[in-house]
Amino acid sequence: MELLIALNLLLLLLQKYEKPRTREDGYKDLLTYNHKVFNARQTQALRSLYLWRDGIARQQDESTGFVVVFFLNGGYS
């Protein structure tokens, strides 16, 4: 029984976590979730910020929520 548990643990440890890929249209989820309607210029700005935030989060291996707060406090200059 202990051997089976050890083998299952080993198999679990050998699995590699892969982050979900960035969806180019993921910013639309924010609009839908918050029930917002943006004009074309606002939508483009949101899209740019969304992709920037995701890129920085992946580069720094941080959460997307942390990126914005850190940037507003003077980080990533």
Order of alpha helices (4+ residues) and beta strands (2+ residues): alpha-alpha-alpha-alpha
